[in-house]
Amino acid sequence: MHGGCSGSFSDGLDVLNKVRAMGFSAAMLPIAVEISCQNCGREMTMETCEAACGECGAIHAVTPCHAGDPSAIVCAGVGV
């Protein structure tokens, strides 16, 4: 069982690891979000809790608890 929505993360990789550990990588967001890649700046559509930038491959993640808040989306890096 996970610790609910009170988890504290130090960086994007922590968020990504949590999403993957909980099995929510492919979980759909409540609504697709248009964001700028936090690595290269290209516009991308994020539909699931884990998504890769089509330009640079940077992985972005958000926990299901914060899926309704686009400001909670973080970049975990490239090749992770």
TIRO-463484 format. One line per 8 residues: number of its first residue (from 1); their letters; for each residue y, x, z of C-alpha. Coordinates in nm, 3 decimals, always signed. Example, Ala and Ser with C-alpha at 12.3 -4.5 7.8 and 13.67 -1.06 7.14 Angstrom:
BEGIN
1 = as = -0.450 +1.230 +0.780 ~ -0.106 +1.367 +0.714
This chain:
BEGIN
1 = mhggcsgs = +0.000 +0.000 +0.000 ~ +0.349 +0.123 -0.069 ~ +0.639 +0.138 +0.177 ~ +0.829 -0.157 +0.032 ~ +1.179 -0.116 -0.106 ~ +1.303 +0.117 +0.164 ~ +1.179 +0.436 -0.003 ~ +1.413 +0.733 -0.022
9 = fsdgldvl = +1.399 +0.959 -0.326 ~ +1.557 +1.300 -0.372 ~ +1.555 +1.297 -0.754 ~ +1.433 +1.126 -1.070 ~ +1.095 +1.297 -1.056 ~ +1.032 +1.142 -0.712 ~ +1.109 +0.797 -0.857 ~ +0.881 +0.856 -1.155
17 = nkvramgf = +0.596 +0.979 -0.936 ~ +0.631 +0.670 -0.714 ~ +0.630 +0.434 -1.014 ~ +0.321 +0.604 -1.155 ~ +0.142 +0.614 -0.818 ~ +0.200 +0.240 -0.774 ~ +0.074 +0.170 -1.128 ~ +0.401 +0.018 -1.248
25 = saamlpia = +0.485 +0.248 -1.540 ~ +0.426 -0.032 -1.791 ~ +0.566 -0.313 -1.573 ~ +0.833 -0.507 -1.757 ~ +1.190 -0.508 -1.629 ~ +1.339 -0.853 -1.560 ~ +1.559 -0.798 -1.865 ~ +1.572 -0.510 -2.117
33 = veiscqnc = +1.854 -0.268 -2.038 ~ +2.061 -0.064 -2.283 ~ +2.134 +0.275 -2.127 ~ +2.253 +0.617 -2.235 ~ +1.988 +0.884 -2.194 ~ +2.084 +1.088 -1.891 ~ +1.964 +1.403 -2.069 ~ +2.106 +1.383 -2.425
41 = gremtmet = +2.335 +1.078 -2.417 ~ +2.158 +0.879 -2.692 ~ +2.155 +0.503 -2.647 ~ +1.811 +0.365 -2.564 ~ +1.656 +0.036 -2.461 ~ +1.453 +0.039 -2.142 ~ +1.204 -0.248 -2.115 ~ +0.956 -0.109 -1.863
49 = ceaacgec = +0.978 +0.081 -1.533 ~ +0.909 +0.405 -1.724 ~ +1.056 +0.481 -2.065 ~ +1.111 +0.786 -2.285 ~ +1.421 +0.863 -2.488 ~ +1.341 +0.850 -2.859 ~ +1.569 +1.148 -2.926 ~ +1.486 +1.410 -2.663
57 = gaihavtp = +1.180 +1.264 -2.489 ~ +1.338 +1.255 -2.144 ~ +1.154 +1.015 -1.914 ~ +1.361 +0.758 -1.726 ~ +1.226 +0.551 -1.439 ~ +1.318 +0.276 -1.195 ~ +1.112 +0.128 -0.913 ~ +1.016 -0.239 -0.941
65 = chagdpsa = +1.224 -0.313 -0.629 ~ +1.537 -0.192 -0.810 ~ +1.447 -0.305 -1.163 ~ +1.736 -0.551 -1.167 ~ +1.992 -0.277 -1.103 ~ +2.062 -0.058 -1.410 ~ +2.245 +0.195 -1.191 ~ +1.911 +0.269 -1.019
73 = ivcagvgv = +1.756 +0.404 -1.341 ~ +1.717 +0.782 -1.320 ~ +1.605 +1.059 -1.550 ~ +1.298 +1.251 -1.435 ~ +1.319 +1.514 -1.707 ~ +1.150 +1.611 -2.033 ~ +0.776 +1.667 -2.052 ~ +0.693 +1.515 -1.716
